[in-house]
Amino acid sequence: MIMDAIAKQKVLIVAGNCTVSYEGRAASKLTWGERVLMIKADGSVLIHRRSGYEPVNWQPPKCRFRVSLDDGRLLTVVATRQKPKESLRLIFDKVTVAVALSLTDEGEFAMHVTEGQMKRAIMLDPSLVELGLKLISEEAKMGESGFTDVYAEDAQGRLVVIEIKRNAASRDAVLQLNRYVETLRKRVNRAVRGILAAPELRSGTSTLLARLGYDYKAVSPERCFQILKPGTDARLSEFLQ
């Protein structure tokens, strides 16, 4: 059943008493105990103990498997990879549960944090972007260019314009930030910085950022969600100059 499940790229769950050994980039040995083995359809492997959300051993996708029943009582499952060369070996002397599942999952994962909520999280905790930031205002008007997301001052006393993007930021976001910064530079006699805050950058965006002299700060929606959770909220007026 286990061999059939692996061959048909099913999700396999095996619970039982086993030992686990790993050889490859390092070496490890887990002595006898009851654990859960999960082999996913893409060939990834997870081994879980009775507590904790992280696996005690794991292997990424595209593993190759060898399954054998030695002496009629010891079940051996070996997962190997060639690049890098490594192998994970499980030996079961008792299997409590073995389940093979044909799962269909075409749903999209979405973290429900909007750009506005990311901005609020940054206003509540400016260190999400950079230590030492002092908030001046949100949505400062920059003439015909529009409104900045966040307007601040850094630890060196420079004015900072922060542009926030919920998804991977593109070159258009950099050009938008540039318009705000250039507008502000014409108004004030102080150094002005531009920061693009987003989970990641699209291809070519970092090159344009560097050429214009602006900074990128990785800010994840997940971390913003943690800041906005009930019990961690605060009044924005406490953070404004």
BAMAR-985474 format. One line per 10 residues: number of its first residue (from 0); their letters; for each residue x, y, z of N, C-alpha, C. Coordinates in Angstrom, 3 decimals, always signed. Layout:
N
NUM	A	X,Y,Z,X,Y,Z,X,Y,Z; ...
//
This chain:
241
0	MIMDAIAKQK	+0.829,-1.198,+0.000,+0.000,+0.000,+0.000,+0.872,+1.262,+0.000; +1.945,+1.230,+0.782,+2.845,+2.381,+0.857,+3.536,+2.617,-0.483; +4.025,+1.558,-1.099,+4.685,+1.676,-2.395,+3.716,+2.179,-3.451; +2.475,+1.692,-3.414,+1.460,+2.112,-4.377,+1.127,+3.592,-4.205; +1.026,+4.034,-2.937,+0.714,+5.436,-2.665,+1.804,+6.358,-3.190; +3.062,+5.978,-2.976,+4.180,+6.788,-3.457,+4.210,+6.821,-4.980; +4.000,+5.669,-5.600,+4.024,+5.577,-7.069,+2.922,+6.418,-7.697; +1.757,+6.505,-7.037,+0.620,+7.251,-7.578,+0.566,+8.686,-7.066; +1.627,+9.121,-6.381,+1.752,+10.488,-5.870,+0.571,+10.883,-4.989; +0.221,+9.984,-4.104,-0.788,+10.278,-3.106,-0.109,+10.870,-1.873
10	VLIVAGNCTV	-0.912,+11.386,-0.966,-0.394,+11.846,+0.321,-0.449,+10.657,+1.272; +0.702,+10.332,+1.833,+0.813,+9.145,+2.685,+1.093,+9.563,+4.124; +0.320,+8.999,+5.050,+0.528,+9.256,+6.475,+0.704,+7.912,+7.175; +1.836,+7.752,+7.856,+2.130,+6.528,+8.580,+2.493,+6.899,+10.014; +1.792,+6.313,+10.985,+2.095,+6.530,+12.399,+2.557,+5.212,+13.003; +3.632,+5.263,+13.800,+4.117,+4.038,+14.420,+5.404,+4.255,+15.179; +5.939,+3.185,+15.719,+7.181,+3.216,+16.484,+8.353,+3.042,+15.520; +9.285,+3.987,+15.550,+10.337,+3.962,+14.539,+11.626,+4.602,+15.029; +12.679,+4.352,+14.297,+13.926,+5.092,+14.432,+14.112,+5.896,+13.150; +14.853,+6.999,+13.263,+15.081,+7.865,+12.110,+16.561,+8.231,+12.067
20	SYEGRAASKL	+17.178,+8.048,+10.921,+18.576,+8.450,+10.766,+18.733,+9.241,+9.478; +19.631,+10.215,+9.532,+19.888,+11.082,+8.369,+21.382,+11.124,+8.102; +21.746,+11.067,+6.818,+23.134,+11.243,+6.395,+23.145,+12.128,+5.168; +24.059,+13.095,+5.152,+24.151,+14.011,+4.019,+25.005,+15.196,+4.383; +24.391,+16.382,+4.421,+25.135,+17.585,+4.779,+25.594,+17.545,+6.230; +24.930,+16.717,+7.032,+25.316,+16.457,+8.421,+24.882,+15.024,+8.711; +24.779,+14.663,+9.980,+24.304,+13.336,+10.339,+23.507,+13.448,+11.625; +22.422,+12.661,+11.724,+21.625,+12.672,+12.941,+20.998,+11.304,+13.148; +20.632,+11.044,+14.396,+20.024,+9.766,+14.752,+18.940,+10.026,+15.789; +17.740,+9.524,+15.532,+16.626,+9.625,+16.462,+16.263,+8.211,+16.891
30	TWGERVLMIK	+16.420,+7.909,+18.174,+16.187,+6.547,+18.656,+14.694,+6.231,+18.687; +14.352,+5.031,+19.131,+12.983,+4.525,+19.022,+11.975,+5.434,+19.715; +10.857,+5.623,+19.049,+9.749,+6.395,+19.598,+8.604,+6.420,+18.612; +7.418,+6.797,+19.077,+6.236,+6.840,+18.209,+6.155,+8.192,+17.515; +6.120,+8.147,+16.195,+6.107,+9.352,+15.376,+5.145,+9.231,+14.208; +4.993,+10.353,+13.512,+4.137,+10.397,+12.319,+5.003,+10.744,+11.113; +4.949,+9.885,+10.110,+5.636,+10.126,+8.841,+4.613,+10.615,+7.825; +4.946,+11.706,+7.135,+4.087,+12.209,+6.055,+4.917,+12.356,+4.789; +4.460,+11.716,+3.730,+5.067,+11.870,+2.409,+4.031,+12.532,+1.514; +4.367,+13.690,+0.965,+3.402,+14.430,+0.150,+3.539,+14.069,-1.323
40	ADGSVLIHRR	+2.572,+14.535,-2.095,+2.501,+14.169,-3.517,+3.712,+14.631,-4.305; +4.389,+15.689,-3.850,+5.553,+16.199,-4.568,+6.856,+15.528,-4.135; +6.745,+14.513,-3.255,+7.940,+13.805,-2.820,+8.639,+14.432,-1.632; +8.012,+15.395,-0.983,+8.583,+15.956,+0.242,+8.236,+15.064,+1.428; +9.061,+15.130,+2.472,+8.921,+14.231,+3.614,+8.950,+15.042,+4.910; +8.038,+14.717,+5.815,+7.987,+15.346,+7.132,+7.853,+14.261,+8.189; +8.604,+14.414,+9.272,+8.490,+13.484,+10.398,+8.188,+14.299,+11.643; +7.052,+14.006,+12.276,+6.604,+14.768,+13.437,+6.625,+13.917,+14.701; +6.984,+14.568,+15.807,+6.895,+13.957,+17.124,+5.536,+14.287,+17.732; +5.313,+13.866,+18.955,+3.985,+14.006,+19.560,+3.617,+15.451,+19.896
50	SGYEPVNWQP	+4.570,+16.380,+19.894,+4.274,+17.781,+20.165,+5.161,+18.672,+19.309; +4.736,+19.929,+19.189,+5.489,+20.881,+18.368,+4.985,+20.903,+16.936; +4.991,+22.090,+16.334,+4.470,+22.209,+14.977,+5.533,+21.980,+13.910; +6.802,+22.054,+14.286,+7.866,+21.854,+13.311,+8.260,+20.378,+13.257; +8.577,+19.850,+12.070,+9.030,+18.460,+11.964,+10.408,+18.288,+12.594; +10.655,+17.121,+13.148,+11.967,+16.838,+13.719,+12.971,+16.501,+12.616; +12.478,+15.921,+11.525,+13.271,+15.682,+10.311,+12.394,+16.004,+9.111; +13.032,+16.401,+8.031,+12.274,+16.685,+6.821,+13.194,+16.616,+5.609; +12.570,+16.440,+4.446,+13.283,+16.489,+3.175,+12.430,+17.250,+2.171; +13.040,+18.061,+1.310,+12.275,+18.838,+0.328,+11.706,+17.949,-0.769
60	PKCRFRVSLD	+10.936,+18.532,-1.692,+10.310,+17.746,-2.768,+11.319,+16.996,-3.642; +10.773,+16.068,-4.429,+11.488,+15.279,-5.438,+12.420,+14.225,-4.834; +12.070,+13.740,-3.648,+12.821,+12.611,-3.103,+12.479,+11.341,-3.876; +13.411,+10.408,-3.880,+13.162,+9.069,-4.410,+13.078,+8.124,-3.227; +12.204,+7.113,-3.341,+11.892,+6.283,-2.185,+12.193,+4.805,-2.439; +12.604,+4.159,-1.366,+12.750,+2.707,-1.376,+12.046,+2.158,-0.136; +11.182,+1.190,-0.340,+10.393,+0.621,+0.751,+10.645,-0.880,+0.797; +10.881,-1.406,+2.006,+11.113,-2.855,+2.137,+10.575,-3.358,+3.471; +10.293,-4.646,+3.525,+9.837,-5.306,+4.743,+10.876,-6.360,+5.082; +11.710,-6.062,+6.068,+12.823,-6.938,+6.410,+12.423,-7.932,+7.492
70	DGRLLTVVAT	+12.769,-9.198,+7.278,+12.459,-10.265,+8.228,+10.971,-10.372,+8.514; +10.164,-9.813,+7.636,+8.721,-9.907,+7.816,+8.161,-9.052,+8.921; +9.000,-8.226,+9.567,+8.469,-7.441,+10.685,+8.978,-6.006,+10.745; +10.102,-5.698,+10.131,+10.643,-4.339,+10.156,+10.380,-3.640,+8.824; +9.614,-2.576,+8.886,+9.317,-1.787,+7.694,+10.360,-0.691,+7.567; +11.038,-0.634,+6.426,+12.060,+0.382,+6.181,+11.618,+1.285,+5.037; +11.666,+2.584,+5.276,+11.355,+3.586,+4.247,+12.568,+4.500,+4.132; +13.143,+4.572,+2.935,+14.324,+5.396,+2.702,+13.993,+6.455,+1.652; +14.250,+7.714,+1.990,+14.054,+8.824,+1.052,+15.430,+9.393,+0.707; +15.757,+9.464,-0.582,+17.087,+9.933,-0.986,+16.991,+11.083,-1.972
80	RQKPKESLRL	+18.039,+11.900,-1.977,+18.217,+12.969,-2.957,+19.649,+12.914,-3.444; +19.860,+13.338,-4.696,+21.204,+13.306,-5.280,+21.919,+14.641,-5.204; +21.163,+15.749,-5.258,+21.774,+17.073,-5.221,+21.058,+17.928,-4.182; +21.634,+18.050,-2.981,+22.858,+17.391,-2.511,+22.589,+15.925,-2.194; +23.648,+15.142,-2.107,+23.499,+13.723,-1.834,+23.159,+13.537,-0.354; +21.983,+13.028,-0.070,+21.552,+12.826,+1.305,+20.464,+11.765,+1.354; +20.320,+11.170,+2.549,+19.333,+10.115,+2.694,+18.721,+10.132,+4.083; +17.415,+9.873,+4.123,+16.653,+9.815,+5.367,+16.056,+8.412,+5.473; +16.363,+7.714,+6.554,+15.936,+6.313,+6.707,+15.075,+6.148,+7.957; +13.898,+5.566,+7.765,+13.016,+5.241,+8.877,+12.847,+3.732,+8.962
90	IFDKVTVAVA	+12.933,+3.199,+10.171,+12.690,+1.775,+10.406,+11.561,+1.664,+11.431; +10.462,+1.044,+11.020,+9.313,+0.842,+11.903,+9.295,-0.607,+12.388; +9.104,-0.798,+13.707,+8.851,-2.157,+14.195,+7.376,-2.347,+14.528; +6.612,-1.223,+14.428,+5.171,-1.285,+14.668,+4.507,-0.133,+13.936; +3.467,-0.452,+13.167,+2.700,+0.566,+12.452,+1.297,+0.596,+13.035; +0.905,+1.760,+13.540,-0.426,+1.921,+14.132,-1.453,+2.344,+13.092; -1.047,+3.269,+12.229,-1.950,+3.798,+11.204,-1.180,+3.996,+9.915; -1.794,+3.630,+8.800,-1.235,+3.928,+7.478,-2.387,+4.351,+6.576; -2.313,+5.561,+6.070,-3.401,+6.110,+5.266,-2.837,+6.721,+3.993; -3.454,+6.400,+2.853,-3.079,+7.002,+1.570,-4.254,+7.835,+1.078
100	LSLTDEGEFA	-4.003,+9.099,+0.752,-5.068,+10.029,+0.394,-4.826,+10.648,-0.975; -5.861,+10.692,-1.783,-5.809,+11.411,-3.060,-6.481,+12.762,-2.834; -5.687,+13.772,-2.549,-6.228,+15.081,-2.213,-6.281,+15.990,-3.432; -7.377,+16.729,-3.549,-7.515,+17.748,-4.585,-7.548,+19.103,-3.896; -6.621,+19.980,-4.256,-6.531,+21.284,-3.600,-6.067,+22.315,-4.616; -7.023,+23.072,-5.144,-6.707,+24.114,-6.112,-7.007,+25.497,-5.557; -7.254,+25.557,-4.246,-7.566,+26.833,-3.625,-6.346,+27.729,-3.538; -6.571,+29.034,-3.567,-5.511,+30.020,-3.442,-5.441,+30.509,-1.998; -4.213,+30.649,-1.493,-4.015,+31.165,-0.143,-3.906,+32.674,-0.195; -4.643,+33.343,+0.671,-4.589,+34.803,+0.711,-4.528,+35.257,+2.164
110	MHVTEGQMKR	-3.528,+36.046,+2.493,-3.439,+36.661,+3.806,-4.233,+37.956,+3.747; -5.295,+38.045,+4.525,-6.224,+39.163,+4.405,-5.735,+40.384,+5.179; -4.679,+40.969,+4.651,-4.174,+42.235,+5.168,-4.070,+43.175,+3.973; -4.762,+44.270,+4.029,-4.762,+45.214,+2.917,-3.557,+46.147,+3.015; -3.355,+46.912,+1.955,-2.284,+47.902,+1.968,-2.515,+48.925,+3.078; -3.779,+49.288,+3.270,-4.111,+50.228,+4.332,-3.795,+49.669,+5.708; -4.045,+48.372,+5.896,-3.737,+47.751,+7.179,-2.231,+47.633,+7.390; -1.487,+47.381,+6.293,-0.030,+47.379,+6.412,+0.467,+48.753,+6.845; -0.128,+49.790,+6.285,+0.261,+51.148,+6.666,-0.034,+51.395,+8.139; -1.183,+50.937,+8.590,-1.542,+51.130,+10.003,-0.556,+50.385,+10.907
120	AIMLDPSLVE	-0.166,+49.177,+10.514,+0.791,+48.410,+11.314,+2.126,+49.138,+11.408; +2.554,+49.743,+10.298,+3.810,+50.493,+10.294,+3.689,+51.751,+11.150; +2.524,+52.377,+11.126,+2.312,+53.534,+11.980,+2.364,+53.148,+13.453; +1.857,+51.970,+13.786,+1.883,+51.496,+15.164,+3.276,+51.039,+15.583; +4.022,+50.489,+14.643,+5.366,+49.983,+14.955,+6.311,+50.320,+13.810; +6.882,+51.527,+13.805,+7.762,+51.954,+12.718,+8.998,+51.074,+12.540; +9.378,+50.317,+13.580,+10.546,+49.444,+13.460,+10.320,+48.315,+12.461; +9.077,+48.110,+12.030,+8.818,+47.173,+10.941,+9.619,+47.567,+9.698; +9.805,+48.870,+9.531,+10.548,+49.382,+8.380,+12.003,+49.642,+8.749; +12.216,+50.347,+9.865,+13.584,+50.718,+10.254,+13.598,+51.192,+11.699
130	LGLKLISEEA	+14.627,+50.779,+12.423,+14.790,+51.243,+13.795,+15.090,+52.738,+13.809; +14.526,+53.439,+14.766,+14.806,+54.862,+14.917,+13.906,+55.786,+14.141; +12.954,+55.242,+13.365,+12.037,+56.104,+12.620,+11.072,+56.804,+13.565; +10.845,+58.105,+13.311,+9.850,+58.874,+14.047,+8.789,+59.340,+13.057; +7.553,+58.987,+13.321,+6.480,+59.309,+12.392,+6.105,+60.788,+12.473; +5.874,+61.370,+11.306,+5.412,+62.756,+11.231,+3.932,+62.776,+10.879; +3.573,+62.061,+9.850,+2.161,+61.996,+9.457,+1.952,+60.842,+8.492; +0.701,+60.583,+8.199,+0.370,+59.634,+7.143,-0.343,+60.394,+6.026; -0.162,+59.894,+4.815,-0.806,+60.477,+3.637,-0.537,+61.979,+3.511; +0.748,+62.342,+3.575,+1.115,+63.730,+3.340,+0.959,+64.059,+1.856
140	KMGESGFTDV	+0.312,+65.172,+1.561,+0.066,+65.537,+0.158,+1.334,+66.074,-0.480; +1.681,+65.530,-1.641,+2.878,+65.949,-2.376,+2.474,+66.591,-3.699; +1.704,+67.663,-3.596,+1.287,+68.396,-4.781,+0.476,+67.535,-5.729; +0.787,+67.672,-7.017,+0.076,+66.923,-8.040,+0.487,+65.452,-8.067; +1.572,+65.121,-7.336,+2.062,+63.733,-7.349,+1.155,+62.791,-6.576; +0.384,+63.336,-5.624,-0.517,+62.501,-4.832,-0.152,+62.539,-3.356; -0.481,+61.476,-2.644,-0.261,+61.398,-1.204,+0.728,+60.283,-0.873; +1.683,+60.584,+0.003,+2.585,+59.538,+0.474,+1.820,+58.605,+1.410; +2.313,+57.377,+1.544,+1.701,+56.458,+2.503,+2.088,+56.838,+3.922; +3.382,+57.020,+4.155,+3.883,+57.392,+5.483,+5.001,+58.413,+5.308
150	YAEDAQGRLV	+4.998,+59.413,+6.182,+5.981,+60.488,+6.170,+6.667,+60.472,+7.529; +8.007,+60.389,+7.547,+8.709,+60.193,+8.817,+10.057,+60.889,+8.816; +10.768,+60.715,+9.945,+12.129,+61.224,+10.099,+12.988,+60.086,+10.620; +14.190,+59.910,+10.058,+15.031,+58.795,+10.509,+15.935,+59.209,+11.661; +16.757,+58.285,+12.130,+17.610,+58.517,+13.298,+18.640,+59.602,+13.061; +18.971,+59.878,+11.782,+19.945,+60.934,+11.448,+19.267,+62.270,+11.152; +17.961,+62.338,+11.362,+17.244,+63.584,+11.153,+16.831,+63.851,+9.724; +16.978,+62.860,+8.858,+16.564,+63.031,+7.464,+15.078,+62.740,+7.320; +14.418,+63.474,+6.443,+13.016,+63.195,+6.154,+12.923,+61.922,+5.319; +11.867,+61.153,+5.567,+11.708,+59.867,+4.887,+10.310,+59.755,+4.311
160	VIEIKRNAAS	+10.252,+59.449,+3.033,+8.983,+59.146,+2.367,+8.916,+57.628,+2.185; +7.842,+57.006,+2.697,+7.700,+55.555,+2.631,+6.522,+55.200,+1.738; +6.790,+54.400,+0.720,+5.753,+53.894,-0.168,+5.542,+52.420,+0.160; +4.294,+52.024,+0.401,+3.969,+50.666,+0.846,+3.224,+49.919,-0.252; +3.632,+48.664,-0.474,+2.942,+47.811,-1.432,+2.606,+46.480,-0.772; +1.375,+46.027,-0.989,+0.897,+44.767,-0.399,+1.505,+43.550,-1.073; +1.736,+43.647,-2.370,+2.314,+42.541,-3.140,+3.713,+42.915,-3.616; +4.308,+42.070,-4.416,+5.650,+42.342,-4.938,+5.664,+43.693,-5.648; +6.589,+44.543,-5.255,+6.646,+45.904,-5.787,+7.316,+45.925,-7.160; +6.773,+46.727,-8.058,+7.289,+46.829,-9.421,+8.049,+48.134,-9.618
170	RDAVLQLNRY	+8.572,+48.320,-10.819,+9.267,+49.562,-11.174,+8.322,+50.762,-11.068; +7.026,+50.541,-11.331,+6.060,+51.634,-11.216,+6.010,+52.181,-9.794; +6.147,+51.288,-8.800,+6.150,+51.728,-7.406,+7.368,+52.599,-7.120; +8.506,+52.247,-7.720,+9.721,+53.048,-7.537,+9.543,+54.431,-8.156; +8.968,+54.478,-9.339,+8.748,+55.765,-10.007,+7.753,+56.624,-9.230; +6.753,+55.976,-8.634,+5.796,+56.693,-7.793,+6.507,+57.292,-6.581; +7.345,+56.486,-5.938,+8.134,+56.963,-4.797,+9.038,+58.120,-5.215; +9.636,+58.018,-6.372,+10.540,+59.068,-6.861,+9.812,+60.396,-7.036; +8.583,+60.338,-7.527,+7.808,+61.578,-7.702,+7.576,+62.263,-6.350; +7.233,+61.468,-5.327,+6.999,+62.034,-3.998,+8.278,+62.657,-3.420
180	VETLRKRVNR	+9.386,+61.937,-3.552,+10.650,+62.417,-2.993,+11.091,+63.703,-3.685; +11.020,+63.732,-5.007,+11.435,+64.920,-5.748,+10.567,+66.118,-5.403; +9.273,+65.890,-5.209,+8.374,+66.977,-4.820,+8.761,+67.536,-3.462; +9.048,+66.632,-2.507,+9.407,+67.061,-1.160,+10.753,+67.788,-1.150; +11.695,+67.331,-1.956,+13.009,+67.972,-2.001,+12.919,+69.423,-2.469; +11.944,+69.730,-3.286,+11.762,+71.098,-3.760,+11.163,+71.992,-2.676; +10.525,+71.353,-1.677,+9.844,+72.117,-0.623,+10.725,+72.401,+0.586; +11.635,+71.483,+0.888,+12.384,+71.590,+2.146,+13.882,+71.709,+1.885; +14.567,+72.276,+2.842,+16.021,+72.412,+2.757,+16.665,+71.384,+3.687; +16.307,+70.125,+3.484,+16.816,+69.022,+4.307,+17.026,+67.806,+3.414
190	AVRGILAAPE	+17.836,+66.889,+3.914,+18.029,+65.639,+3.181,+16.748,+64.827,+3.221; +16.418,+64.204,+2.083,+15.190,+63.411,+1.978,+15.531,+62.021,+1.461; +15.031,+61.018,+2.122,+15.205,+59.619,+1.700,+13.900,+59.071,+1.179; +14.009,+58.033,+0.363,+12.836,+57.300,-0.091,+12.980,+55.835,+0.274; +11.920,+55.243,+0.833,+11.924,+53.826,+1.203,+10.718,+53.142,+0.579; +10.970,+52.026,-0.080,+9.908,+51.194,-0.633,+9.738,+49.994,+0.287; +8.559,+49.866,+0.908,+8.276,+48.781,+1.853,+7.302,+47.809,+1.205; +7.730,+46.555,+1.034,+6.903,+45.553,+0.365,+7.406,+44.162,+0.732; +6.593,+43.125,+0.519,+7.055,+41.766,+0.825,+8.245,+41.348,-0.028; +8.270,+41.769,-1.293,+9.356,+41.419,-2.201,+9.354,+42.366,-3.390
200	LRSGTSTLLA	+10.373,+42.236,-4.237,+10.498,+43.089,-5.415,+10.381,+42.261,-6.681; +9.750,+42.825,-7.680,+9.715,+42.175,-8.989,+11.046,+42.366,-9.703; +11.228,+41.586,-10.751,+12.481,+41.632,-11.502,+12.758,+43.037,-12.030; +13.984,+43.485,-11.830,+14.402,+44.784,-12.329,+14.144,+45.946,-11.388; +13.338,+45.713,-10.364,+12.974,+46.805,-9.451,+14.151,+47.237,-8.591; +14.931,+46.278,-8.094,+16.064,+46.620,-7.222,+17.105,+47.451,-7.969; +17.279,+47.192,-9.269,+18.242,+47.954,-10.065,+17.832,+49.410,-10.166; +16.543,+49.636,-10.415,+16.046,+51.011,-10.507,+16.126,+51.706,-9.154; +15.806,+50.993,-8.071,+15.918,+51.564,-6.734,+17.348,+52.042,-6.452; +18.316,+51.174,-6.774,+19.722,+51.508,-6.531,+20.150,+52.703,-7.372
210	RLGYDYKAVS	+19.694,+52.750,-8.611,+20.090,+53.848,-9.498,+19.556,+55.188,-8.999; +18.359,+55.180,-8.416,+17.764,+56.416,-7.912,+18.178,+56.719,-6.471; +18.853,+55.750,-5.837,+19.365,+55.984,-4.487,+18.355,+55.772,-3.377; +17.351,+54.932,-3.618,+16.340,+54.666,-2.594,+16.568,+53.300,-1.951; +15.904,+53.103,-0.819,+16.080,+51.867,-0.062,+14.856,+50.965,-0.181; +15.108,+49.666,-0.050,+14.021,+48.687,+0.008,+14.024,+48.034,+1.380; +12.856,+47.943,+1.993,+12.697,+47.261,+3.268,+11.631,+46.171,+3.114; +12.018,+44.942,+3.431,+11.084,+43.818,+3.333,+10.117,+43.856,+4.508; +8.838,+44.044,+4.207,+7.794,+44.062,+5.235,+6.709,+43.074,+4.810; +6.483,+42.046,+5.607,+5.536,+41.002,+5.230,+4.140,+41.288,+5.769
220	PERCFQILKP	+3.087,+40.943,+5.012,+1.717,+41.078,+5.519,+1.508,+40.257,+6.783; +2.187,+39.102,+6.882,+2.034,+38.254,+8.065,+2.497,+38.979,+9.324; +3.647,+39.662,+9.226,+4.156,+40.389,+10.390,+3.232,+41.554,+10.729; +2.701,+42.216,+9.725,+1.748,+43.301,+9.967,+0.507,+42.782,+10.669; +0.062,+41.600,+10.264,-1.109,+40.982,+10.899,-0.861,+40.763,+12.385; +0.355,+40.322,+12.728,+0.696,+40.106,+14.133,+0.606,+41.412,+14.919; +1.041,+42.504,+14.313,+0.990,+43.801,+14.986,-0.453,+44.244,+15.210; -1.322,+43.918,+14.250,-2.707,+44.389,+14.297,-3.634,+43.477,+15.091; -3.130,+42.350,+15.581,-3.977,+41.427,+16.329,-4.595,+42.127,+17.527; -5.819,+41.713,+17.924,-6.438,+42.297,+19.116,-5.512,+42.169,+20.320
230	GTDARLSEFL	-5.444,+43.264,+21.070,-4.587,+43.243,+22.247,-3.252,+43.912,+22.007; -2.889,+44.147,+20.719,-1.619,+44.805,+20.419,-1.840,+46.195,+19.827; -3.100,+46.596,+19.718,-3.412,+47.885,+19.100,-3.009,+49.043,+20.020; -2.866,+50.206,+19.448,-2.544,+51.406,+20.225,-3.029,+52.612,+19.449; -3.120,+53.742,+20.117,-3.557,+54.956,+19.440,-2.418,+55.520,+18.603; -2.712,+55.864,+17.362,-1.685,+56.393,+16.474,-1.108,+57.704,+17.011; -1.914,+58.461,+17.745,-1.422,+59.752,+18.247,-0.234,+59.580,+19.179; -0.092,+58.373,+19.793,+1.034,+58.142,+20.690,+2.354,+58.068,+19.940; +2.292,+57.813,+18.634,+3.496,+57.621,+17.851,+3.850,+58.843,+16.996; +2.935,+59.786,+16.885,+3.164,+60.945,+16.026,+3.881,+62.043,+16.788
240	Q	+4.708,+62.782,+16.068,+5.395,+63.914,+16.692,+4.400,+65.018,+16.998
//
